[in-house]
Structure formats: structure tokens, C-alpha cells
Amino acid sequence: MDASRFEGWFYEGAGIYRHVWLETMSPVAVAPDGIFISSKFKNNKPVGAADINVEAALLNAQPYGVKAKVSCEVISPEGKTVARFSGSDMVNGSGRSVLQLGGRVADPVLWSPESPKLYHLITTVESARKVVDRKETEFGLRTIAYDRNHGFLLNGRHYEIQGTCNHQDAAGVGVAVPDALQYFRVAKLKEMGCNAYRTSHNAPAPELLEACDRLGMLVLDENRLFGSDSANLARLAEQITRDRNHPSVFTWSLGNEEWAAQDTDTGAAVTRAMQEVAHRLDPTRPCTLAVNSGRYGDFGIFSALDVKGFNYHYENMDAYHAAFPESLILGTEQASSIGTRGIYTNDSARGYISAYDDHNPRWGCSAEEWWSYFATRPWASGGFDWTGFDYRGEPTPYQWPCISSHFGILDTCGFPKDNFWYYQSWWTTNVVLHLLPHWNWPGREGQEISVRALSNCQEVELFLNGQSLGRQTMKQSSELKWNVKYTPGVLSAKGYSEGKVVAETKVETTGEPAMIQLDADRAKIHADGQDLLRLTQ
């Protein structure tokens, strides 16, 4: 296992294809604190230069042979030229030639979700002393690896995957998602503390990957169709060559819940064939597949995978890890907690399910259950909640005429449900204190209402109309609960750390609405067919 590998990939489309990557093959050791160290890292920064290898495939559309010169210029995240290199080759008429180029970047700046620093490669093709093609491509330098004890590693350190699975549709636009909306959705997930995005269950839009590169979001890039026939392998190859330039992509997912093949020798054979294609086209990233059979061992798809993908069934992971300690593991899909934003009683006629973290289908669990498990097991690498956003289809637990899922941490429009603050409590370093539910319960005076505090404060004290209802200690990765007899007024809370008040919040009984106010998230919009603004009330 090499934890000191930097790479970025480039795909130029119809004219030129090239990729860049670098390897530092230094010995790697594991420090007692779980940080991977090597002679190429000091203070969590790479030491020495990054060797950049560019492969350019030149296509000559002319009927006669020509000599082509390819020049590369690498621009740093600070806008400075940090490397130049070039090469030449003869390209036959109507032919193709592959040119290998290389350069070196001193003191490389690493990409991460917390610091998404991007380089630019400017590639120029000359023929007969004239520039005939020029392309600018973004890329990033970072190291990726998995370890049997320390899970996923980014830039030489254990890095916990705090991810969400997401379908590609959004409110009002379906699957025709404008670029600006891709950026909004990624930014909302990052606000919650999410650092990884699973493109379930299809190849992502290139614009989504660009947003993840630029904003800082790891991507589990998923293939749609599982198969080893020539058509399926060709589709997989096309996806990998298209997406491998993106530093955000950290692992390839070969498929999802292949029920008919998961536990079979045929499934293992298909997985090996697909994985071989992925390794040939991209030797820098491992492969996984999201498995939900409930049976995990040295058979079927699981036996062939680089990284074992667990969909649900986290209760089986300890036994599997003990039986197969060399295995690399990732929680590819977890939770499936369900709820409707702002609703705290079930109403099947309206298709509503309470937003308390109390409801999940038989295969799933609460947000607290899955995350409290993964948070204490670094070898499991973290995982992906199902789902970041609500989406059309799979209405659960209700059926038609309900047409939307209820799995999202945010609703279809991108408004947070309460679980947003659960994850923000345990996925960020922000001081978080959030109370639910609302405090408008006419006709329920004197009846008990379940009140929850989502927080990462050490203690939380609850008040009703200024009277303390008790102070509780917060367990790691948990939430606090009170049963409160409803009285109109102000329900408030104080959060304490080290005995001091560090956060306060409240919900209160409101009167009749007097007006509707709409707020736009920006004052100007680009008239380019890609931009949009969001109105909220």
C-alpha cells in the first residue's frame, strides 16, 4: 500500500486526451496515533517535488502526416507558472499518436475538501509553427489510500467519510439541473459537514464533478449497469476516462445492490472483469460496489472487490472485520431515516411522516444509530447516509398518491430537516444547538410533547417560559430528549461547555401570519442559460 501518491487526470474530449499523475514510492510507516508518515511528508505536507506525467493522444484529421509539438504549462493555485515541458511526434494522415510528457512541480499544494486547491494545465498543440489547439484543464494533487486498521486515508492521514447518497433530480427542474443548482446543493451539504457525495446510482454530470472539485467534496463515482459484456465494459471505460481527471473522485463504484449476482461466482467474475478495466485505465483509485445481501464473506462480489462496500447491515461489520482483518471497508449506504420537514406527527392521508429521528424502514436505522457506530470504528472508513436530498420516486413508507421519498436530510428544494443539525453537531467543529419541534400546538394544552435538542455542547438545559425543565449531559454522537406538557409561549435552551454557556436558541408560539416575504439569494443573475437564483420565504 502506497500512501504517498499524488494524481490528477485529464480528458480533453474529441481532440486530445491526456492525463497527469505522480507517484512518490517512499516507504510508509504507521505512527501510533494513526497518522501515516513517510520521508515524503512533514507536518502533514509533502516534502520534495511532484513528478507530473502527461499522456497526450493526438488525432490528425488531415490526409497527410504532420509533425506536432505539444507544450504544457502548469499553473499553481496562486496563479504562478510552476512547470513547463514539451515534446514532439509525427502523426500519420488520418491517424493517432500517443505522446508521453513529463515535468516536475516543487512543493506541491494538496487538494482536500477543507482546502480545494486546484492547478491548471494549459496544453498547446502546434503544427507547422502554428497553434492548432489549446486547452485549459483543472486538476488537483492529493494522495488517496485505504488501510485495514485506519480506513480511508487522504493526504497521508485517516479521513472519516461523512457522506450522503444522492439522486440527480431537484425540485422544479427534474434531472435538467442547471450548473448553479449543482453548486448550491454541494454547498448545502458542506454546510452540514458532509465531505463526500455518492452519485447513486449513475454516472454524475460533469458539472457536478466540477462543483465538487472547486467547493471541496469527495465523490464516490458510481457506474449504472453491472456487466462484463463488451457494451457494459465500454460504458464503464467511457465513464472512467471522462471522470478520472477530477481530484474529487476518490473511489469507483462498480454498481449497487446487484441482487441476482451478489453471492455468486458469476458476480465475482463480472466484478473482476470490470475492476480490471478500471485498474487499467486508472491505476490510482480502488473500486468498490454497494452490497446489500446481508451475507458477507469470501464469496461472490465481496471476494473480488478492492474495497468492501456495506449497504446497511452495519451490525455484521464487526464479525466480518474480525474474520477478514486484511479487508478494506466502506459504508457505501446507511441510515434510510425518514421524515417530512417541519412535521412532527404522522399523517398517511397527506403523505407526512414525523421528522423526529425515530422512523426508518425495516432495512434501515436512525441517523444516530449508524453514525454512533461508524464514529468509533476508523477501519470502517465512515460512510454515506441515504440520502442528502429528497427525490421523486420510492415514496416510503407511503405509496401513491405520495410521489416523493422521505429519506433526505434536506427536502427536494434544499431546505434542511432537523437531522441536518444532528449531522452538523457531529460532522463539524461549529457550536451547534437546535431545538425541535415548533411550539404551535393549539388544542394540545397540557399534553406531553416530545422535545429534542440536537447539539454538540457538553450539556443542554431546557426552559419553558423561563422555568428550567432540567439540564442533561450530551453523549457523543447522540441527542437529548424531554417530554414537556404544552403551554404556549417560549421554549428555549442553553448549551454549556466547560460549565459556560456557549449557545442559546428558542422556538416560540406564533400568531396568525400577516405577510409573505420573499428573499433572493443574489441580486444579479447571468443570462447564460445555466445560472439561477433561489427565492425563499
C-alpha positions in Angstrom: 0.0 0.0 0.0 1.4 3.4 -1.0 0.0 6.3 0.9 2.3 8.8 -0.9 0.7 9.0 -4.3 -0.5 12.2 -5.9 -2.5 12.2 -9.1 -4.8 14.2 -11.3 -6.4 13.1 -14.6 -7.3 15.0 -17.7 -9.6 14.2 -20.6 -9.8 16.6 -23.5 -12.7 15.2 -25.5 -12.6 14.6 -29.2 -9.3 16.2 -29.9 -6.7 15.5 -27.3 -6.7 13.1 -24.3 -4.1 13.4 -21.6 -3.7 12.5 -18.0 -1.3 13.6 -15.3 -0.2 11.7 -12.2 2.7 11.4 -10.0 4.0 8.8 -7.5 6.4 9.0 -4.6 7.3 5.5 -3.9 8.8 6.1 -0.5 8.5 3.6 2.4 5.4 4.2 4.6 5.1 3.6 8.3 2.1 3.9 10.7 2.5 6.2 13.7 0.8 5.2 17.0 -1.8 8.0 16.6 -3.0 6.6 13.2 -1.3 9.2 11.1 0.5 7.8 8.1 4.0 9.2 7.8 6.8 8.8 5.3 10.0 10.5 4.3 7.9 12.5 1.8 5.6 14.1 4.5 6.5 16.5 7.2 3.9 18.4 9.3 1.3 16.8 7.0 2.8 18.5 3.9 4.6 16.8 1.1 8.3 17.1 1.0 10.1 17.4 -2.4 8.8 17.7 -5.9 5.8 16.2 -7.6 6.6 14.4 -10.9 3.9 15.3 -13.5 3.3 12.7 -16.2 1.2 13.8 -19.1 -0.1 11.4 -21.8 -1.4 13.2 -25.0 -3.3 11.3 -27.6 -3.0 13.3 -30.9 -5.6 12.9 -33.6 -4.7 14.1 -37.1 -7.8 14.7 -39.3 -5.7 15.6 -42.3 -5.0 13.1 -45.1 -1.2 13.6 -44.8 1.3 13.2 -41.9 2.3 16.1 -39.8 4.8 16.8 -37.0 3.0 18.1 -33.9 4.5 19.8 -30.9 2.7 19.6 -27.6 3.6 22.2 -24.9 2.4 22.0 -21.3 2.3 24.8 -18.7 1.3 24.1 -15.1 -0.3 27.0 -13.2 -0.4 26.8 -9.4 -3.4 27.6 -7.3 -1.8 31.0 -6.7 -1.7 31.7 -10.4 2.0 31.2 -10.9 3.7 29.1 -13.6 5.4 26.2 -11.8 6.3 23.9 -14.6 6.8 23.9 -18.4 7.6 20.9 -20.6 7.0 19.8 -24.2 7.5 17.1 -26.8 7.0 16.4 -30.5 5.8 13.5 -32.5 4.9 12.6 -36.1 1.2 11.8 -36.6 0.2 9.9 -39.8 -2.5 11.1 -42.0 -6.0 10.4 -40.5 -4.0 8.8 -37.7 -3.4 8.9 -34.0 -0.3 9.1 -31.9 0.3 9.0 -28.2 2.9 11.3 -26.7 4.3 10.9 -23.2 5.4 14.1 -21.5 6.7 14.9 -18.0 7.6 17.7 -15.7 8.1 18.5 -12.1 6.3 20.7 -9.6 8.2 21.7 -6.5 6.4 21.9 -3.1 3.0 20.7 -4.4 -0.1 22.1 -2.8 -2.5 19.4 -1.9 -6.3 19.3 -2.6 -8.8 18.4 0.1 -12.4 19.2 1.0 -11.1 21.6 3.5 -8.7 23.2 1.1 -9.8 22.5 -2.5 -6.7 24.0 -4.2 -6.7 23.4 -8.0 -3.9 23.6 -10.5 -4.4 24.4 -14.2 -2.8 22.6 -17.1 -2.6 24.7 -20.3 -1.8 22.4 -23.2 -1.0 23.8 -26.6 -0.6 21.9 -29.9 1.4 23.3 -32.7 1.8 22.2 -36.3 3.9 24.0 -38.9 4.7 26.6 -36.3 1.0 27.4 -35.9 -1.1 26.8 -32.8 -3.9 24.4 -33.9 -5.3 23.5 -30.4 -5.3 24.8 -26.9 -7.0 23.5 -23.8 -7.0 24.6 -20.2 -7.9 21.9 -17.6 -8.2 22.0 -13.9 -6.7 19.3 -11.7 -5.7 18.6 -8.2 -2.9 16.9 -6.4 -3.7 14.6 -3.4 -3.0 11.2 -2.0 -5.6 8.5 -1.5 -5.3 5.1 0.1 -7.2 2.6 2.3 -5.8 0.8 5.3 -7.1 -2.3 7.1 -6.9 -0.6 10.5 -7.1 3.1 9.7 -9.7 3.1 6.9 -9.7 5.7 4.3 -6.6 8.0 4.1 -6.4 11.4 2.4 -3.1 13.1 2.1 -1.4 10.7 4.5 -3.9 10.7 7.3 -7.1 8.9 8.4 -10.0 10.8 6.9 -13.5 9.9 8.0 -16.0 9.8 5.2 -19.1 11.9 6.2 -21.1 11.3 3.1 -24.6 11.3 1.6 -26.0 9.4 -1.3 -27.9 11.5 -3.9 -30.1 11.0 -6.9 -29.7 13.6 -9.7 -33.1 15.3 -9.6 -34.0 18.6 -8.0 -37.3 20.5 -7.4 -38.7 22.3 -10.3 -36.1 21.1 -12.9 -36.1 17.3 -12.7 -32.8 15.9 -13.9 -32.1 19.0 -16.1 -30.2 20.6 -13.2 -28.6 24.0 -14.0 -24.9 24.4 -13.1 -25.7 27.0 -10.3 -28.0 24.5 -8.7 -25.3 21.9 -8.6 -23.1 24.3 -6.7 -26.0 25.2 -4.3 -26.6 21.6 -3.5 -23.0 20.8 -2.8 -22.6 23.9 -0.7 -25.6 23.0 1.4 -24.2 19.5 2.1 -20.8 21.1 3.1 -22.6 23.5 5.4 -24.0 20.4 7.2 -20.5 18.9 7.5 -20.8 16.4 4.6 -17.4 15.8 2.9 -18.4 13.0 0.4 -21.0 12.6 -2.3 -22.1 9.2 -3.7 -23.6 9.5 -7.2 -26.2 6.9 -6.7 -26.8 5.1 -8.9 -25.4 6.6 -12.1 -22.5 8.5 -13.7 -22.6 12.1 -12.5 -23.0 15.1 -14.6 -19.5 16.6 -15.4 -20.8 19.9 -13.9 -21.4 18.2 -10.6 -17.9 16.9 -10.5 -16.6 20.4 -11.3 -18.6 21.8 -8.4 -17.2 19.1 -6.1 -13.6 19.9 -7.3 -14.0 23.6 -6.7 -16.0 23.6 -3.5 -14.3 20.6 -1.9 -16.3 17.4 -1.9 -15.1 13.8 -2.3 -17.0 11.8 -4.8 -17.8 8.1 -4.9 -18.3 7.9 -8.7 -20.9 5.1 -9.4 -21.5 3.0 -12.5 -25.1 2.3 -13.5 -25.1 -1.0 -15.3 -23.3 -4.1 -13.9 -22.0 -6.5 -16.6 -18.9 -7.8 -18.2 -20.1 -7.9 -21.8 -18.4 -5.6 -24.3 -21.2 -2.9 -24.3 -21.1 -2.6 -20.5 -17.3 -2.6 -20.2 -17.2 0.1 -22.9 -19.7 2.3 -21.0 -17.6 1.8 -17.8 -14.4 2.7 -19.7 -16.0 5.8 -21.1 -17.1 6.9 -17.6 -13.7 6.4 -16.1 -11.8 8.2 -18.9 -14.3 11.0 -18.7 -14.1 11.5 -14.9 -10.6 10.4 -13.9 -9.2 14.0 -14.1 -11.3 15.1 -11.1 -9.4 15.2 -7.8 -12.8 14.9 -6.0 -13.3 11.4 -7.3 -11.6 9.1 -4.7 -13.2 5.6 -5.5 -15.0 4.0 -8.3 -18.3 2.2 -7.5 -19.0 -0.6 -10.0 -22.6 -0.9 -9.1 -25.4 -1.1 -6.5 -27.2 -4.0 -4.9 -26.8 -6.5 -7.7 -29.3 -8.9 -6.0 -29.1 -11.7 -8.6 -25.3 -11.8 -8.6 -24.1 -10.6 -5.1 -23.4 -14.0 -3.6 -22.5 -15.9 -6.8 -19.3 -17.0 -8.6 -20.7 -15.2 -11.7 -21.0 -12.0 -9.7 -17.3 -12.3 -8.6 -16.2 -13.0 -12.2 -18.1 -9.9 -13.5 -16.6 -7.8 -10.8 -13.1 -8.9 -11.6 -13.6 -8.1 -15.3 -15.0 -4.6 -14.5 -12.3 -3.9 -11.9 -9.6 -4.9 -14.4 -10.9 -2.2 -16.8 -10.9 0.3 -14.0 -7.4 -0.6 -12.9 -6.0 -0.5 -16.4 -7.5 3.0 -17.2 -6.9 4.4 -13.7 -4.3 2.6 -11.5 -4.5 5.3 -8.8 -8.0 4.6 -7.5 -9.6 1.5 -6.0 -13.0 0.1 -6.7 -16.0 -0.8 -4.5 -19.6 -2.0 -5.1 -22.5 -1.4 -2.8 -23.6 -4.8 -1.5 -26.8 -5.4 0.5 -27.1 -9.2 0.7 -26.8 -9.4 4.5 -24.2 -12.2 3.8 -20.6 -11.1 3.8 -17.6 -13.4 3.4 -15.0 -14.7 0.9 -17.5 -15.4 -1.8 -19.4 -13.6 -4.6 -18.9 -10.0 -5.4 -17.3 -9.3 -1.9 -14.4 -11.7 -2.6 -13.4 -9.7 -5.7 -13.6 -6.1 -4.5 -10.7 -3.8 -3.7 -12.9 -2.1 -1.0 -15.9 -3.9 0.6 -19.0 -1.8 0.3 -21.6 -2.3 3.0 -25.1 -1.2 2.3 -26.8 -1.2 5.8 -26.2 -4.4 7.9 -23.6 -2.5 10.0 -24.3 -5.0 12.7 -22.4 -7.6 10.7 -19.3 -5.5 10.2 -17.5 -6.3 13.5 -17.8 -10.0 12.8 -16.6 -9.6 9.2 -13.7 -7.3 10.2 -12.6 -9.9 12.8 -12.9 -12.8 10.3 -11.2 -10.9 7.4 -8.9 -8.4 9.1 -7.0 -7.6 5.8 -10.1 -6.3 4.2 -10.7 -2.7 3.3 -14.2 -1.5 4.2 -16.5 1.5 3.4 -20.1 2.1 4.5 -21.5 2.7 1.0 -25.1 3.3 2.1 -26.5 3.6 5.6 -29.5 5.0 7.7 -32.6 5.5 5.5 -34.1 7.6 8.3 -37.4 9.1 7.0 -39.2 12.3 7.9 -41.1 15.3 6.4 -39.6 18.7 7.0 -41.4 20.7 9.8 -43.9 17.9 10.5 -44.0 16.1 13.9 -47.0 13.8 13.7 -47.6 11.1 11.2 -50.4 11.7 8.6 -50.7 9.0 6.0 -53.5 10.8 4.2 -51.2 13.7 3.4 -48.1 11.5 3.0 -46.4 13.0 6.1 -44.0 11.2 8.4 -42.7 12.8 11.6 -39.3 14.5 11.3 -38.1 13.1 14.7 -35.2 10.7 14.1 -37.5 7.8 15.1 -38.7 6.3 11.8 -37.0 4.1 9.3 -38.0 1.1 7.1 -37.2 -2.4 8.1 -33.8 -2.4 6.4 -32.6 1.0 7.8 -31.9 2.7 11.1 -31.8 6.2 12.6 -29.1 8.7 11.9 -27.8 8.3 15.5 -27.7 4.6 15.3 -25.5 4.3 12.2 -23.2 7.3 12.9 -22.5 6.4 16.5 -21.3 3.0 15.2 -19.1 4.3 12.5 -17.7 7.2 14.5 -15.9 4.7 16.9 -14.5 2.4 14.1 -11.9 4.1 12.0 -11.3 0.9 10.0 -14.8 1.2 8.6 -13.8 4.5 6.8 -17.1 6.2 7.5 -20.0 6.1 5.1 -22.9 7.6 3.2 -26.4 8.4 4.5 -29.3 7.6 2.3 -30.0 10.4 1.3 -28.8 14.0 1.2 -31.9 15.3 -0.5 -35.4 14.0 -1.0 -36.1 12.9 -4.6 -39.0 11.8 -6.7 -39.9 8.1 -6.5 -39.6 5.5 -3.8 -42.3 7.0 -1.6 -41.6 5.5 1.8 -43.5 4.5 4.0 -46.5 5.6 1.9 -47.4 4.7 -1.7 -49.4 6.5 -4.4 -50.6 9.3 -4.4 -47.4 10.1 -2.4 -44.7 10.5 -5.1 -41.7 11.7 -3.1 -39.2 9.9 -1.0 -38.8 11.0 2.7 -35.2 9.9 3.1 -33.5 13.2 2.6 -31.7 15.2 5.3 -32.8 18.1 3.2 -36.0 18.3 1.3 -36.3 18.4 -2.5 -35.9 22.2 -2.6 -32.8 22.1 -0.3 -34.4 23.2 2.9 -32.9 21.4 6.0 -34.9 18.9 8.0 -34.0 18.6 11.7 -31.4 15.8 11.1 -29.3 18.4 9.3 -28.4 19.8 12.7 -27.7 16.3 14.1 -25.0 15.8 11.4 -23.8 19.3 11.8 -23.3 18.7 15.5 -21.0 15.6 14.9 -19.6 16.4 11.5 -18.3 19.9 12.1 -16.4 21.9 14.7 -19.2 24.5 14.8 -21.0 25.0 18.1 -24.5 23.7 17.4 -27.7 23.9 19.4 -31.0 23.2 17.7 -34.5 22.6 19.2 -37.4 20.7 17.8 -40.3 20.7 17.3 -42.0 24.0 16.7 -44.1 25.4 19.6 -47.5 25.8 18.0 -49.9 23.1 19.3 -53.4 24.6 19.7 -55.8 22.2 21.3 -53.0 20.2 23.0 -52.5 22.3 26.1 -51.4 20.2 29.0 -50.5 17.2 26.7 -46.9 16.0 26.6 -44.9 17.0 23.5 -41.5 15.2 22.8 -38.8 17.9 22.7 -35.3 17.1 21.3 -32.0 19.0 21.4 -29.5 18.4 18.7 -26.2 19.7 19.8 -22.5 19.1 20.4 -22.5 21.1 23.6 -21.4 19.1 26.7 -24.7 19.9 28.5 -28.0 21.4 27.5 -30.6 23.0 29.7 -34.2 23.4 28.6 -36.6 26.2 29.7 -40.3 26.8 29.2 -41.4 30.4 29.7 -38.2 31.0 31.7 -38.6 28.0 34.0 -35.9 25.3 33.9 -37.0 21.8 32.9 -33.7 20.2 33.6 -30.1 20.1 32.4 -28.8 16.9 30.7 -25.3 15.7 29.6 -24.8 15.0 25.9 -23.4 11.7 24.9 -21.1 11.6 21.9 -23.0 11.2 18.6 -26.3 11.4 20.4 -29.3 13.7 21.1 -31.2 14.8 24.2 -34.9 14.3 24.9 -37.6 15.8 27.2 -41.3 15.2 27.5 -42.9 18.6 28.0 -46.5 19.5 28.8 -47.5 22.0 26.2 -48.1 25.6 27.3 -48.0 28.4 24.7 -45.0 30.7 25.0 -41.3 30.4 24.6 -39.4 27.1 24.6 -35.7 27.8 24.9 -32.4 26.1 25.6 -28.8 26.9 26.7 -25.8 24.9 25.7 -22.9 24.5 28.1 -19.2 23.5 27.6 -16.7 23.6 30.4 -19.5 24.9 32.6 -20.0 28.1 30.5 -22.9 29.0 28.2 -21.7 28.7 24.6 -25.0 28.6 22.7 -28.7 29.6 23.1 -31.7 29.0 21.0 -35.5 29.2 21.2 -38.8 28.3 19.4 -42.0 30.2 20.3 -45.7 30.2 19.8 -46.6 32.4 16.9 -49.7 34.4 15.9 -51.5 34.5 12.6 -49.3 35.2 9.6 -49.5 38.8 8.4 -47.5 38.8 5.2 -45.3 36.7 2.9 -41.7 37.9 2.4 -39.6 36.5 -0.4 -35.8 36.7 -0.3 -33.5 36.2 -3.3 -30.1 34.7 -2.7 -28.5 37.2 -5.1 -29.3 40.5 -6.8 -28.0 39.6 -10.3 -28.2 36.6 -12.5 -26.1 35.6 -15.5 -28.1 35.4 -18.7 -26.3 32.2 -19.9 -29.0 29.5 -19.5 -27.0 28.0 -16.7 -27.5 30.4 -13.8 -30.4 30.8 -11.4 -31.4 32.5 -8.2 -33.3 30.9 -5.3 -36.3 32.6 -3.7 -37.1 31.7 -0.1 -39.9 32.9 2.2 
